[in-house]
Amino acid sequence: MTGGEMETYLFERIKTLAPPISGKVYYRGTRPVQNDRNTGTEDCVVAVTTGTGLQIEKGTCVVNIYIPDIRVASGMFIYDKSRCDAVGRWLDTLPDTLTAMGDVKFERNSMVLTLPEENLKEHFVSLKMDFKLLET
């Protein structure tokens, strides 16, 4: 399996799971960038970041969900912690859910993290997973 094929595998399964977001699921590099991202949409981006070509294929992938910051009365933007926490809880269950769906084993590589994307006035909740293709 190539990295692109693994990315498609992950993309299709996450779309099937219908993540609890208002936006869409995208491949890395295909999410539209807008000057004012605070449009109320939440988007999911999937990417394979590493992979081996050994007999047992394995690698690392990432799922990022972008949450717009909240505009407050002063015109400033603040982190939507409660929404990011809710999405983080969903992402935390994702490795087990994906593993149960098919012939790839997913494991958390690190804890779910929420990071700022200050130029876009949003935060993203990130899950890094290791994967291993199982013998079929």
DSSP file with accessible surface (Angstrom, degrees, kcal/mol):
  #  RESIDUE AA STRUCTURE BP1 BP2  ACC     N-H-->O    O-->H-N    N-H-->O    O-->H-N    TCO  KAPPA ALPHA  PHI   PSI    X-CA   Y-CA   Z-CA
    1    1 A M              0   0   83      0, 0.0     2,-0.1     0, 0.0   132,-0.1   0.000 360.0 360.0 360.0 138.3    0.0    0.0    0.0
    2    2 A T     >  -     0   0   81      1,-0.1     4,-2.4    51,-0.0     5,-0.2  -0.456 360.0-107.5 -88.3 167.3    1.3    3.5   -0.8
    3    3 A G  H  > S+     0   0   43      1,-0.2     4,-2.4     2,-0.2     5,-0.2   0.893 122.2  52.7 -60.1 -39.4    1.1    6.5    1.5
    4    4 A G  H  > S+     0   0   44      2,-0.2     4,-2.2     1,-0.2    -1,-0.2   0.892 108.4  49.6 -64.3 -38.8   -1.6    7.9   -0.8
    5    5 A E  H  > S+     0   0  106      2,-0.2     4,-2.5     1,-0.2    -2,-0.2   0.905 111.0  49.6 -67.4 -38.0   -3.6    4.7   -0.6
    6    6 A M  H  X S+     0   0    4     -4,-2.4     4,-2.6     2,-0.2    -2,-0.2   0.905 109.1  52.2 -66.9 -38.9   -3.4    4.8    3.2
    7    7 A E  H  X S+     0   0   29     -4,-2.4     4,-2.9     2,-0.2    -2,-0.2   0.917 110.5  48.2 -61.7 -42.3   -4.5    8.4    3.2
    8    8 A T  H  X S+     0   0   47     -4,-2.2     4,-2.8     2,-0.2     5,-0.3   0.913 109.5  53.2 -64.1 -41.8   -7.5    7.5    1.1
    9    9 A Y  H  X S+     0   0   17     -4,-2.5     4,-1.9     2,-0.2    -2,-0.2   0.949 114.0  42.0 -56.4 -49.7   -8.3    4.5    3.4
   10   10 A L  H  X S+     0   0    0     -4,-2.6     4,-2.6     2,-0.2     5,-0.3   0.935 114.0  52.0 -65.0 -46.1   -8.3    6.8    6.4
   11   11 A F  H  X S+     0   0   27     -4,-2.9     4,-2.5     1,-0.2    -2,-0.2   0.933 110.7  47.3 -56.5 -50.0  -10.2    9.6    4.6
   12   12 A E  H  X S+     0   0  103     -4,-2.8     4,-2.0     1,-0.2    -1,-0.2   0.897 113.1  47.8 -64.5 -40.2  -13.0    7.3    3.5
   13   13 A R  H  X S+     0   0   60     -4,-1.9     4,-1.8    -5,-0.3    -1,-0.2   0.910 111.7  49.1 -69.7 -39.2  -13.4    5.7    6.9
   14   14 A I  H  X S+     0   0    0     -4,-2.6     4,-0.7     2,-0.2    -2,-0.2   0.925 110.3  51.4 -66.7 -40.1  -13.5    9.0    8.8
   15   15 A K  H >< S+     0   0  119     -4,-2.5     3,-1.1    -5,-0.3    -1,-0.2   0.919 108.3  52.6 -59.8 -40.7  -16.1   10.3    6.3
   16   16 A T  H 3< S+     0   0  108     -4,-2.0    -1,-0.2     1,-0.3    -2,-0.2   0.872 105.1  55.0 -61.9 -36.7  -18.2    7.2    6.9
   17   17 A L  H 3< S-     0   0   50     -4,-1.8    -1,-0.3    -5,-0.1    -2,-0.2   0.614 102.3-139.2 -73.0 -11.6  -18.0    7.8   10.7
   18   18 A A    <<  -     0   0   71     -3,-1.1    -3,-0.2    -4,-0.7    -2,-0.1   0.977  18.3-131.6  49.9  75.7  -19.4   11.3   10.1
   19   19 A P        -     0   0   14      0, 0.0     2,-2.8     0, 0.0    -1,-0.1  -0.191  23.8-103.1 -55.0 149.2  -17.2   13.3   12.6
   20   20 A P  S    S+     0   0   56      0, 0.0     2,-0.3     0, 0.0    70,-0.1  -0.346  83.3 115.1 -75.8  64.0  -19.2   15.6   14.8
   21   21 A I        -     0   0   28     -2,-2.8    22,-0.1     2,-0.2    20,-0.1  -0.907  68.7-132.5-131.3 161.5  -18.3   18.7   12.9
   22   22 A S  S    S+     0   0   73     -2,-0.3    21,-0.1    18,-0.1    19,-0.1   0.628  87.9  50.6 -88.2 -13.5  -20.1   21.3   10.8
   23   23 A G  S    S-     0   0   25     19,-1.8     2,-0.2     1,-0.2    20,-0.2   0.071  89.0 -77.9-103.8-145.0  -17.7   21.2    7.9
   24   24 A K        -     0   0  141     -2,-0.0    20,-2.6    20,-0.0     2,-0.4  -0.641  31.1-108.2-119.3 171.4  -16.0   18.6    5.7
   25   25 A V  E     -a   44   0A  18     -2,-0.2     2,-0.3    18,-0.2    20,-0.2  -0.863  41.2-176.4-100.4 133.9  -13.2   16.1    5.7
   26   26 A Y  E     -a   45   0A  44     18,-3.1    20,-2.3    -2,-0.4     2,-0.2  -0.920  27.6-117.4-128.8 155.1  -10.2   17.0    3.6
   27   27 A Y  E >   -a   46   0A  65     -2,-0.3     3,-2.1    18,-0.2     4,-0.4  -0.584  57.7 -78.6 -77.6 155.7   -6.9   15.5    2.5
   28   28 A R  T 3  S+     0   0  134     18,-1.7    -1,-0.1     1,-0.3    20,-0.0  -0.260 120.1  19.5 -53.8 135.3   -3.8   17.4    3.7
   29   29 A G  T 3  S+     0   0   78     -3,-0.1    -1,-0.3     2,-0.1    18,-0.0   0.445 107.2  83.2  84.2   0.0   -3.3   20.4    1.4
   30   30 A T    <   +     0   0   77     -3,-2.1    -2,-0.1     2,-0.1    -1,-0.0   0.477  54.9 111.3-113.9  -3.2   -6.8   20.5    0.0
   31   31 A R  S    S-     0   0   29     -4,-0.4    -2,-0.1     1,-0.1     2,-0.0  -0.575  74.9-116.5 -72.9 124.9   -8.6   22.5    2.8
   32   32 A P        -     0   0   62      0, 0.0     2,-0.5     0, 0.0    -1,-0.1  -0.361  25.4-144.7 -62.2 136.5   -9.6   25.9    1.4
   33   33 A V        -     0   0  112     -2,-0.0     2,-0.3    -3,-0.0     3,-0.0  -0.906  17.7-172.7-104.7 131.7   -7.9   28.7    3.3
   34   34 A Q        -     0   0   83     -2,-0.5     3,-0.4     1,-0.1     4,-0.0  -0.890  33.2-124.2-120.5 154.1   -9.8   31.9    3.8
   35   35 A N  S    S+     0   0  167     -2,-0.3     2,-0.6     1,-0.3    -1,-0.1   0.893 111.5  36.0 -63.4 -39.0   -8.6   35.3    5.1
   36   36 A D        +     0   0   72      1,-0.1    -1,-0.3    -3,-0.0    84,-0.1  -0.825  68.8 174.5-116.6  90.7  -11.4   35.2    7.8
   37   37 A R        +     0   0    4     -2,-0.6     2,-2.7    -3,-0.4     3,-0.4   0.549  54.0 101.1 -72.9  -7.3  -11.7   31.5    8.8
   38   38 A N        +     0   0   39      1,-0.2    -1,-0.2     2,-0.1    33,-0.1  -0.340  39.9 123.7 -79.4  64.5  -14.2   32.4   11.5
   39   39 A T  S    S-     0   0   72     -2,-2.7    -1,-0.2     2,-0.2     3,-0.1   0.384  85.2-106.1-102.2   0.9  -17.1   31.3    9.4
   40   40 A G  S    S+     0   0   47     -3,-0.4     2,-0.3     1,-0.3   -18,-0.1   0.416  79.5 126.6  89.7  -2.6  -18.5   28.8   11.9
   41   41 A T        -     0   0   47     -4,-0.3     2,-0.5   -19,-0.1    -1,-0.3  -0.667  45.6-154.4 -92.4 146.5  -17.4   25.8   10.0
   42   42 A E        -     0   0   21     -2,-0.3   -19,-1.8    25,-0.1     2,-0.3  -0.977  15.9-166.7-116.9 129.7  -15.3   23.0   11.5
   43   43 A D  E     - B   0  66A   5     23,-1.0    23,-3.2    -2,-0.5     2,-0.4  -0.893  13.6-144.8-122.2 152.1  -13.1   21.0    9.2
   44   44 A C  E     -aB  25  65A   0    -20,-2.6   -18,-3.1    -2,-0.3     2,-0.4  -0.936  13.5-167.7-114.2 134.3  -11.2   17.7    9.5
   45   45 A V  E     -aB  26  64A  14     19,-3.2    19,-2.8    -2,-0.4     2,-0.3  -0.990   2.9-164.3-125.0 130.0   -7.9   17.1    7.7
   46   46 A V  E     +aB  27  63A   0    -20,-2.3   -18,-1.7    -2,-0.4     2,-0.3  -0.885  13.1 166.9-114.2 146.2   -6.2   13.7    7.4
   47   47 A A  E     - B   0  62A   4     15,-2.0    15,-2.8    -2,-0.3     2,-0.5  -0.985  33.1-135.4-155.1 145.1   -2.6   13.0    6.4
   48   48 A V  E     + B   0  61A  14     -2,-0.3    13,-0.3    13,-0.2     3,-0.1  -0.916  23.9 179.5 -96.7 126.7   -0.1   10.1    6.4
   49   49 A T  E     +     0   0A  62     11,-2.4     2,-0.3    -2,-0.5    12,-0.2   0.732  61.0   8.5-104.2 -27.0    3.2   11.5    7.8
   50   50 A T  E     + B   0  60A  79     10,-1.7    10,-1.5   -47,-0.1    -1,-0.3  -0.983  60.5 170.4-147.8 160.7    5.5    8.4    7.7
   51   51 A G  E     - B   0  59A  56     -2,-0.3     2,-0.3     8,-0.2     8,-0.3  -0.964  21.8-133.9-167.3 153.2    5.4    4.9    6.4
   52   52 A T        -     0   0   51      6,-2.4     6,-0.2    -2,-0.3    -2,-0.0  -0.796   7.0-149.5-109.1 155.5    7.7    1.9    5.9
   53   53 A G        +     0   0   76     -2,-0.3     4,-0.1     4,-0.1    -1,-0.1   0.048  58.3 124.8-106.1  22.9    7.9   -0.3    2.8
   54   54 A L  S    S-     0   0  118      2,-0.3    -2,-0.1     4,-0.1     4,-0.0  -0.152  83.4 -90.7 -75.7 177.2    8.8   -3.4    4.8
   55   55 A Q  S    S+     0   0  200      1,-0.2     2,-0.8     2,-0.1    -1,-0.1   0.896 125.6  48.6 -58.4 -41.0    7.0   -6.7    4.7
   56   56 A I  S    S-     0   0   91     79,-0.0     2,-0.3    76,-0.0    -2,-0.3  -0.889  93.4-145.2 -98.9 107.5    4.7   -5.4    7.6
   57   57 A E        +     0   0   51     -2,-0.8    76,-2.6    -4,-0.1     2,-0.3  -0.572  32.8 152.8 -78.8 131.2    3.7   -2.0    6.4
   58   58 A K  E     + C   0 132A 107     -2,-0.3    -6,-2.4    74,-0.2     2,-0.3  -0.958   3.7 138.6-149.9 165.5    3.3    0.5    9.2
   59   59 A G  E     -BC  51 131A   9     72,-2.0    72,-2.7    -2,-0.3     2,-0.4  -0.953  43.0 -78.9-178.6-162.4    3.5    4.2    9.7
   60   60 A T  E     -BC  50 130A  19    -10,-1.5   -11,-2.4    -2,-0.3   -10,-1.7  -0.965  33.5-180.0-130.6 142.2    2.1    7.3   11.3
   61   61 A C  E     -BC  48 129A   0     68,-3.1    68,-2.9    -2,-0.4     2,-0.4  -0.904  12.9-145.4-135.8 165.4   -0.9    9.4   10.4
   62   62 A V  E     -BC  47 128A  21    -15,-2.8   -15,-2.0    -2,-0.3     2,-0.5  -0.988   4.8-162.5-135.8 142.7   -2.6   12.5   11.8
   63   63 A V  E     -BC  46 127A   0     64,-2.5    64,-2.6    -2,-0.4     2,-0.4  -0.993  14.9-174.6-123.3 118.4   -6.2   13.7   12.1
   64   64 A N  E     -BC  45 126A  23    -19,-2.8   -19,-3.2    -2,-0.5     2,-0.5  -0.963   8.7-163.8-114.6 132.8   -6.6   17.4   12.8
   65   65 A I  E     -BC  44 125A   0     60,-2.6    60,-3.0    -2,-0.4     2,-0.5  -0.978  13.8-146.1-117.8 123.1  -10.0   19.0   13.4
   66   66 A Y  E     -BC  43 124A  30    -23,-3.2   -23,-1.0    -2,-0.5    58,-0.2  -0.767  13.3-170.7 -94.4 128.5  -10.1   22.8   13.1
   67   67 A I  E     - C   0 123A   1     56,-3.3    56,-2.5    -2,-0.5    13,-0.2  -0.974  23.6-123.6-120.9 121.0  -12.5   24.8   15.4
   68   68 A P  E     - C   0 122A  11      0, 0.0    54,-0.3     0, 0.0    12,-0.1  -0.318  28.5-115.9 -61.6 144.1  -13.1   28.5   14.8
   69   69 A D        -     0   0   15     52,-2.5     2,-0.5    51,-0.2    10,-0.2  -0.338  33.2-104.8 -71.5 164.0  -12.3   30.8   17.7
   70   70 A I  E     -F   78   0B  70      8,-3.2     8,-2.7    -2,-0.1     2,-0.5  -0.793  23.9-133.6 -96.0 131.8  -15.2   32.7   19.3
   71   71 A R  E     -F   77   0B 134     -2,-0.5     6,-0.2     6,-0.2     2,-0.2  -0.714  26.3-157.5 -83.5 126.6  -15.5   36.4   18.6
   72   72 A V    >   -     0   0   47      4,-2.9     3,-2.9    -2,-0.5     4,-0.1  -0.553  34.1 -90.5-101.9 170.6  -16.2   38.3   21.8
   73   73 A A  T 3  S+     0   0  116      1,-0.3    -1,-0.0    -2,-0.2    -2,-0.0   0.793 123.2  59.1 -51.4 -35.2  -17.8   41.7   22.3
   74   74 A S  T 3  S-     0   0   90      1,-0.1    -1,-0.3     2,-0.1     3,-0.1   0.543 118.6-108.7 -74.4  -3.9  -14.5   43.6   22.1
   75   75 A G  S <  S+     0   0   37     -3,-2.9    -2,-0.1     1,-0.3    -1,-0.1   0.378  81.7 123.3  90.5  -4.9  -13.9   42.2   18.6
   76   76 A M        -     0   0  128     -5,-0.1    -4,-2.9    -4,-0.1     2,-0.4  -0.370  59.0-123.7 -82.2 168.9  -11.2   39.9   19.8
   77   77 A F  E     -F   71   0B  42     -6,-0.2     2,-0.3    -3,-0.1    -6,-0.2  -0.934  23.9-168.8-116.8 138.8  -11.2   36.1   19.3
   78   78 A I  E     -F   70   0B  86     -8,-2.7    -8,-3.2    -2,-0.4     2,-0.1  -0.910  32.5 -91.9-126.3 156.6  -10.9   33.5   22.1
   79   79 A Y        -     0   0   84     -2,-0.3     2,-1.6   -10,-0.2     3,-0.2  -0.393  28.7-135.2 -64.5 130.0  -10.4   29.8   22.2
   80   80 A D     >  +     0   0   34      1,-0.2     4,-2.5   -13,-0.2     5,-0.2  -0.612  34.4 171.8 -88.1  77.3  -13.6   27.7   22.2
   81   81 A K  H  > S+     0   0  112     -2,-1.6     4,-2.9     1,-0.2     5,-0.2   0.896  70.1  52.1 -59.8 -44.5  -12.4   25.3   24.9
   82   82 A S  H  > S+     0   0   90      1,-0.2     4,-2.0     2,-0.2    -1,-0.2   0.921 113.0  45.1 -63.9 -39.4  -15.7   23.4   25.4
   83   83 A R  H  > S+     0   0   64      2,-0.2     4,-2.4     1,-0.2     5,-0.2   0.929 113.7  49.2 -69.3 -42.4  -16.0   22.7   21.7
   84   84 A C  H  X S+     0   0    1     -4,-2.5     4,-2.5     1,-0.2    -2,-0.2   0.903 110.5  51.5 -63.4 -39.2  -12.4   21.6   21.3
   85   85 A D  H  X S+     0   0   55     -4,-2.9     4,-2.1    -5,-0.2    -1,-0.2   0.911 109.4  49.9 -63.6 -41.5  -12.7   19.4   24.4
   86   86 A A  H  X S+     0   0   32     -4,-2.0     4,-1.6    -5,-0.2    -2,-0.2   0.934 113.2  45.4 -63.7 -44.7  -15.8   17.7   22.9
   87   87 A V  H  X S+     0   0    0     -4,-2.4     4,-2.7     1,-0.2    -2,-0.2   0.904 109.9  56.4 -65.7 -37.3  -14.1   17.1   19.6
   88   88 A G  H  X S+     0   0   11     -4,-2.5     4,-2.2     1,-0.2    -1,-0.2   0.894 103.8  52.6 -61.6 -39.2  -11.0   15.8   21.5
   89   89 A R  H  X S+     0   0  157     -4,-2.1     4,-0.8     2,-0.2    -1,-0.2   0.901 110.1  48.8 -64.3 -39.0  -13.1   13.2   23.3
   90   90 A W  H >X S+     0   0   56     -4,-1.6     3,-1.0     1,-0.2     4,-0.6   0.946 111.7  49.0 -64.2 -45.6  -14.4   12.0   19.9
   91   91 A L  H >< S+     0   0    0     -4,-2.7     3,-1.2     1,-0.2    -2,-0.2   0.859 101.9  63.6 -62.4 -34.1  -10.9   11.8   18.5
   92   92 A D  H 3< S+     0   0   71     -4,-2.2     4,-0.3     1,-0.3    -1,-0.2   0.797 105.3  45.6 -62.6 -26.9   -9.7    9.9   21.6
   93   93 A T  H <X S+     0   0   69     -3,-1.0     4,-1.9    -4,-0.8    -1,-0.3   0.568  90.2  91.4 -89.0 -10.0  -12.0    7.0   20.6
   94   94 A L  H <X S+     0   0    1     -3,-1.2     4,-3.1    -4,-0.6     5,-0.3   0.868  76.5  56.8 -60.8 -43.4  -11.0    7.1   16.9
   95   95 A P  H  > S+     0   0    1      0, 0.0     4,-2.3     0, 0.0    11,-0.5   0.934 112.1  42.5 -57.3 -45.1   -8.1    4.5   17.0
   96   96 A D  H  > S+     0   0  112     -4,-0.3     4,-2.0    -3,-0.2    -2,-0.2   0.904 115.1  50.5 -66.1 -40.6  -10.3    1.8   18.5
   97   97 A T  H  X S+     0   0   53     -4,-1.9     4,-0.7     2,-0.2    -1,-0.2   0.935 112.9  45.5 -63.1 -46.3  -13.2    2.6   16.2
   98   98 A L  H >< S+     0   0    1     -4,-3.1     3,-0.8     1,-0.2     4,-0.5   0.900 110.5  53.6 -65.1 -40.3  -11.0    2.6   13.0
   99   99 A T  H >< S+     0   0   36     -4,-2.3     3,-1.2    -5,-0.3     5,-0.2   0.911 106.2  53.3 -61.6 -39.9   -9.3   -0.7   14.1
  100  100 A A  H 3< S+     0   0   90     -4,-2.0    -1,-0.2     1,-0.2    -2,-0.2   0.713 102.3  62.8 -68.1 -17.3  -12.7   -2.3   14.5
  101  101 A M  T << S-     0   0   71     -3,-0.8     2,-0.3    -4,-0.7    -1,-0.2   0.591 113.3 -36.5 -85.2 -14.4  -13.7   -1.3   10.9
  102  102 A G  S <  S-     0   0   36     -3,-1.2    -4,-0.0    -4,-0.5     0, 0.0  -0.818  83.8 -37.9-171.7-148.2  -11.1   -3.2    8.9
  103  103 A D  S    S+     0   0   69     -2,-0.3    31,-2.7    31,-0.1     2,-0.4  -0.021  96.6  84.5-104.6  27.5   -7.7   -4.6    8.3
  104  104 A V  E     -D  133   0A   1     -6,-0.3     2,-0.5    29,-0.2    -2,-0.3  -0.999  66.3-143.1-129.9 131.5   -5.5   -1.8    9.7
  105  105 A K  E     -D  132   0A  77     27,-3.0    27,-1.8    -2,-0.4     2,-0.4  -0.840  18.0-165.6 -94.8 128.8   -4.6   -1.5   13.4
  106  106 A F  E     +D  131   0A   1     -2,-0.5     2,-0.3   -11,-0.5    25,-0.2  -0.929   8.2 178.9-114.4 138.7   -4.5    2.0   14.8
  107  107 A E  E     -D  130   0A 105     23,-2.5    23,-3.0    -2,-0.4     2,-0.1  -0.995  37.3-100.5-136.3 144.2   -3.0    3.1   18.1
  108  108 A R  E     -D  129   0A  93     -2,-0.3    21,-0.3    21,-0.2     3,-0.1  -0.396  26.1-168.1 -59.7 130.8   -2.6    6.5   19.7
  109  109 A N  S    S-     0   0   68     19,-3.0     2,-0.3     1,-0.3    20,-0.2   0.749  73.3 -11.1 -89.4 -31.2    0.9    7.8   19.2
  110  110 A S  S    S-     0   0   50     18,-1.0    -1,-0.3     3,-0.0    18,-0.3  -0.942  91.0 -70.8-156.6 172.1    0.4   10.6   21.7
  111  111 A M        -     0   0  136     -2,-0.3     2,-0.3     1,-0.1    17,-0.2  -0.278  60.7 -89.5 -69.3 157.7   -2.4   12.2   23.6
  112  112 A V        -     0   0   29     15,-0.1     2,-0.3   -24,-0.1    15,-0.2  -0.540  53.2-165.5 -66.1 129.2   -5.0   14.3   21.8
  113  113 A L  E     -E  126   0A  76     13,-2.2    13,-3.6    -2,-0.3     2,-0.5  -0.908  18.7-145.6-121.4 149.8   -3.7   17.9   21.8
  114  114 A T  E     -E  125   0A  41     -2,-0.3    11,-0.2    11,-0.2   -29,-0.0  -0.972  25.3-179.5-114.3 125.9   -5.4   21.3   21.1
  115  115 A L  E     -E  124   0A  71      9,-2.8     9,-2.9    -2,-0.5     2,-0.1  -0.932  25.9-110.3-127.7 149.1   -3.1   23.8   19.4
  116  116 A P  E     -E  123   0A  65      0, 0.0     2,-0.3     0, 0.0     7,-0.2  -0.464  15.0-169.2 -79.9 147.7   -3.6   27.4   18.2
  117  117 A E  E > > +E  122   0A  62      5,-2.8     5,-1.4    -2,-0.1     3,-1.3  -0.725  20.7 174.8-126.1  72.0   -3.7   28.5   14.6
  118  118 A E  G > 5 +     0   0  152      1,-0.3     3,-1.2    -2,-0.3    -1,-0.1   0.828  68.8  57.0 -59.8 -38.8   -3.5   32.2   15.5
  119  119 A N  G 3 5S+     0   0  148      1,-0.3    -1,-0.3     2,-0.1    -2,-0.0   0.784 113.7  41.9 -64.4 -25.3   -3.3   33.6   12.0
  120  120 A L  G < 5S-     0   0   32     -3,-1.3    -1,-0.3     2,-0.2   -83,-0.2   0.351 109.8-121.3-101.9   3.2   -6.6   31.9   11.0
  121  121 A K  T < 5S+     0   0   74     -3,-1.2   -52,-2.5    -4,-0.4     2,-0.3   0.942  77.8  96.4  55.6  51.5   -8.4   32.7   14.3
  122  122 A E  E   < -CE  68 117A   0     -5,-1.4    -5,-2.8   -54,-0.3     2,-0.3  -0.955  62.6-134.7-155.5 169.1   -8.9   29.0   15.1
  123  123 A H  E     -CE  67 116A  29    -56,-2.5   -56,-3.3    -2,-0.3     2,-0.4  -0.894  17.1-143.0-122.5 157.6   -7.5   26.1   17.1
  124  124 A F  E     -CE  66 115A  29     -9,-2.9    -9,-2.8    -2,-0.3     2,-0.5  -0.983   4.8-143.9-126.7 140.9   -7.1   22.6   15.9
  125  125 A V  E     -CE  65 114A   0    -60,-3.0   -60,-2.6    -2,-0.4     2,-0.4  -0.900  28.1-160.2 -98.8 125.7   -7.5   19.4   17.9
  126  126 A S  E     -CE  64 113A  20    -13,-3.6   -13,-2.2    -2,-0.5     2,-0.5  -0.918  19.6-175.0-122.8 132.9   -4.9   16.9   16.8
  127  127 A L  E     -C   63   0A   0    -64,-2.6   -64,-2.5    -2,-0.4     2,-0.5  -0.990   8.8-163.2-122.4 122.0   -4.6   13.1   17.1
  128  128 A K  E     -C   62   0A  87     -2,-0.5   -19,-3.0   -18,-0.3   -18,-1.0  -0.908  16.5-176.8-103.1 128.6   -1.4   11.4   15.9
  129  129 A M  E     -CD  61 108A   0    -68,-2.9   -68,-3.1    -2,-0.5     2,-0.3  -0.963  23.2-139.7-126.9 146.2   -1.8    7.6   15.4
  130  130 A D  E     -CD  60 107A  55    -23,-3.0   -23,-2.5    -2,-0.4     2,-0.3  -0.774  26.3-163.7 -93.5 146.4    0.5    4.8   14.4
  131  131 A F  E     -CD  59 106A  15    -72,-2.7   -72,-2.0    -2,-0.3     2,-0.3  -0.943  13.4-170.9-131.3 155.3   -1.0    2.2   12.0
  132  132 A K  E     -CD  58 105A  91    -27,-1.8   -27,-3.0    -2,-0.3     2,-0.3  -0.969  26.0-125.5-144.6 126.3    0.0   -1.3   11.0
  133  133 A L  E     - D   0 104A  37    -76,-2.6     2,-0.2    -2,-0.3   -29,-0.2  -0.590  29.0-140.4 -71.6 129.6   -1.6   -3.2    8.1
  134  134 A L        -     0   0   71    -31,-2.7     2,-0.2    -2,-0.3   -31,-0.1  -0.616  23.1-100.2 -89.6 151.1   -2.9   -6.5    9.3
  135  135 A E              0   0  185     -2,-0.2    -1,-0.1     1,-0.0   -79,-0.0  -0.496 360.0 360.0 -69.4 136.6   -2.5   -9.7    7.3
  136  136 A T              0   0  151     -2,-0.2    -1,-0.0    -3,-0.0    -3,-0.0  -0.738 360.0 360.0-110.3 360.0   -5.7  -10.6    5.5
